[in-house]
C-alpha cells in the first residue's frame, strides 16, 4: 500500500496517507493511474479480509487461554469447549466467515474447520510466539476427530454454541474481551477512526474530515467492518493452514520492515499476486452460488393475472418474441426457448394478459421426486389409415404404424381440419419431420399496417403450436436427417383491409410443397384476416410425434377456402355474472381456432352495469357487483385489439329501453329525475321477464342526454364500428302504462294508451336512439342490430324500422312466422333461434323448480344440424342467401361464470363454427371423428372444452354409434 503514496503529493506524518483534497482524484486521468487505483481497491478489500481473519485467530487464542487457565490444559475437551466459546463470539460479532457458512453453506461440510487446520494454526503461532504454551497433541487429535464428524462446524453446532453462550457468566465474557483487547493492543496501535481501509471509496464530503489509516505495514485494524468481504466457498485444512502461515509470515516480515521505504515494483508485484488470489476466491464464491441455484428444469412462477400462455421462440425467425428471466424445459425435438411471461402490451395481444397460476409440475405429483421417463410404459399400439379411418392395431409384424395424431393428419379427405374447408382440398398421404427451431417465416407481402397484423398472426400460430405440444415428452430418438429439414412459410396479402367489416373477404389458399430437405408453405389471401385463417389451417396440418421426438407436417397440400356466411358469432352475457378479462381472452382464442369472427358482448343489463365510463363513473359505481368486477377502458380496448389480431370483431350491445336498472339509481339524486322506472318493482313477473325489473323513462329528456354520453364512450372504446347492437327486446308495456310520468306524457301528446300507441312510442325512441348513435359516430351511419320483439311482429318492423338501418337477430324458434315476415320485407337477419343455439338451456331453473325455460339441453349434434338457409327455405321457399348474414350461439349468464364458461361454450361452439363456415349438406355424424380430435386440440391450447365421448371412442373411430 506504500505504493499508493507516490500518487498523492501531500503525504501525512509518519508515512500515513493524507486526506485527498476535493477534486484531486479527478486529476488522475491516465490509464495507468486508473488501472492502479482499481487494483489498490481490490487489495484493500483483500487486506480487510485478512485483518478480520487475523482478528478471529486472536479471539481463538484468547478463548484457549481462558480454558487453559481454568483447567490447566489437562483436559483436551476443555480446549474443544474453548473453540465453541470462540464460535459463539464469532457469530455474535457477525464475522464474515460465519455469515458465509450460515448463508451460503447451510449444510455441514467436512474440512471447513478441521483439526489439521487448527494444528497448522497453532504451529504457526508457536513459531512466531515461542513464549506461548503449545497445544497438546491429544487436544489436536480430538479437535481433528470432532471436525471430521462435523461436531464443530459453523452451522451444525450453532445450537450448542447458543446453549454454551447462555451458560457463560458475564464476568467470564468481560475477562475474555479484556484479554483479547490487550493482546491486540500489543500487536499494533488501533486506528483512530472506525472507517473502511479504502481511501478511494470515501466521498468528497468525508475526505476533508477523515484520514486513511490503511498501510501495508501489517498494523491491526480492530474495528468491525459493515461490509462483508468475499470469502472462499470451501476452506479445507490445507488451504486454511497455508493462508494462516502466509499471513503470519507476511505479518512478521512487514513488522520488521515497517520503517523501510517500499520498493514500488515489488509492491506492484505483491499487489498483482494478491489480486490473483482475490479473483480465485471470487471465482469460488461464484461456483458456490451456481451450486445452490435451483435446477433449470423447474418452472418459475409467472406474474399475477397471465400465463400461462407460454410463448415459443423460433431461432432465426422474424416472429421471435423473447422475455428474459423465465425458464422452461426444452423437450426433445428442438422446441427452442419457451417463455411464459411477457411484459409489453404488444405481447399481451399474442399471449394474453397475465394471471395467477398454479405451479406447473415437471414430472412430479404431490411433492414426489420426478419420475424417470425411461421407466414409462411403452404402448404396444399404433394406428394405420384404413378406408379413411385411423384403425388401432398392435405393433409388430412389419406394419407401418404411427401415433393417432400423426395418422389423423392425412387420413380421410379432410384429415383433422376444423372447420372443414369449403373449396378444393388435396391432402397428401405422407408427412415430414422437422425440429421446431427450423420453422421460420420467410417473408410477408402486404400493404400498410397489414404487415404488423400478419406478423402477430404468425406469432399466435407459433404460440398455439407451443401450447398444443409443450407437454409432450419424446420416447424415442430424433433421426439425424430431421435436424436438416426446414419449413419456410411465405404469406402474401393482396388487399389492404385491416379492420373487419361485413364485406371484408376472408378467403385464402394454402399450398405446401416439399423438395428434398425444404418444405415450403405459401399462403395467399385477399385480406390479413384470410391470411390468419390460412395460418390456423396450417397449424392443424402439423402435429408433434411423441415417439420420434419431432414435429410432423403434411408434405403436400393444396386447398382453397372461404366462409359460407359473413357473420359467425358467439354471444356472452357479462351482466348477470361477471367474467374476467382473462376468460374473455380465452373465449377469443377458442373462437379464432374455429374461424368465428364476431364476439357479441352483452355487457350490461338490469342486474349490473360493469362498464366503467369516464364521463359517467357513477354508472359502474352504482351498478357493478364490486369495484373489482368492472371493465375499465384499458380492459375494453385491450380485448377489442386482442380480437382484431385474431380476425374477430368485438360487437358491443347496450340493451335499451328494457333491460336497464342497477347503475341508474344516482340520476334522481343529481336532479336529473328518475331515468329508470319500475326499478326492482314487485311482483317482478308483472313488469319484466326476469328480476330485477327496470325500463328507461322515455318521457324524460335527460334520459337522452345520458344515453348520448354512453354511446359516445362506447364508440370510442369499441370503434371503429361496423355494427352496433341496440338490444331492444322484452319491453313491458304494463310498466310504462302504470308509470305516472309516462302516462302524462302520452296524454300530452294525444297518443292514447292502447298497445299500438305504446308501440309508436317505442318506435320513436328507437329512431331517436339511432340518431344519437350516429352523432356519437361522427355522423357515419352503421347498421344497428335489434332482437326480434313485439316491435318486429305483425309487420311492425316495416312500419317502425328502416331496413337499411337495422339488422334483425332472430332468437325465437326456427318455425316462427316472424322469420318469413322479415325476409319478405327484405330485412337482413342473423339466426340465434333458441331451440338450437341457446347454450344456457337444459339446466335447473333459477327462479322456479324444474328445468329452465328453454330446456332441453342443446347437444353439439343439435347445434351442428341447425342450418339458417334450410330454415329460410322451409318457411319461404327460398334460401334468401343475400339476406341471411349468418348466425350466432348465445350463452346467457344467469347460471354460468368463469368456472364453467369453457365447458358451456365448447365444443358446441365448434359445431356452430363448421355450420357457419362450411354449411355442410350432411348432418352431424360424418363430422364426429374430426370434432373429437378438434376438441382434444382445443384442450391442448388451454381451452377447457367439455367431453363428448369416452377416450376409447376417439381411439377407435366408428365404433361409438
ABEGO torsion letter per residue (X at the ends): XAAAAAABABBBBGGBBBBBBBGAAAABABAAAAAAAAAAAAAAAAAAAAAAAAAAAAAAAAAAAAAAAAAGGABAAAAAAAAAAAAAAAAAAGBAAAAAAAAABABBBBGABBAAAAAAAAAAAAAABAABBBBBAAAAAAAAAAAAAGAABAAAAAAAAAAAAAABBAAAAAAAAAAAAAAAAAABBBBABBBBBBAAABBAAAAAABBBABBAAGBBBABBBABBBBBBABBBAAAAAAAAAAAAAAAAAAAAAAABBBBAAAAAAAAAAAAAAAAAAAAAAAAAAAAABBBAABBBBBBBGAGABBBBBBBGBAABBBBBGBBBBBBBGGAEBBBABBABAAAAAAAEBBBBBBBBBBGBBGGBBBBBAAABBBBABBBBBBGGBBBBBBBEGGBBBBBAAAAAAABEAAEABOBBBABBBBBBABBBBBBAAABBBABBBBBEAAAAAAAAAAAAAAAAAAAAAAABBBABBBBAAAAABBBBBBBBBABABABBBAABBABBBBBBBBBEABBBBBBBBABAAAAAAAAAAAAAABBBBAAAGBBBBBABBBBBBBBABABBBBBBBAAABBBBAAAAAAAAAAAAAAGBABBBBBABBAABBABBBAABAAAAAAABABAABBBBAAAAAAAAAAAAAAGBBBBBBBBOABGBGBGAAAAAAAGAEBABBGBGBOBAAAABABOBBEBBBAABAAAAAAAAAAAAAAAAAAOBBABBBAEGBGBBAAAAAABAAAAAAAAAAGAEABAAAAAAAAAAAAAAAAAAAAAAAGGBBBBBBBBBBAAABGGAAAAABBAAABBBBBABBAABAAAAAAAAAGBBBBBABAAAABAABGBBBAABBEBBAAOBBBBAAAAAABBAAAAAAAAAGBAGAAABAEBBBBBBAAABBAAAAAAAAOAAAAAAAAAAAAGBABBAAAAAAAAAAAAAAAAAAGBBBBBABBAAAAABBGABX
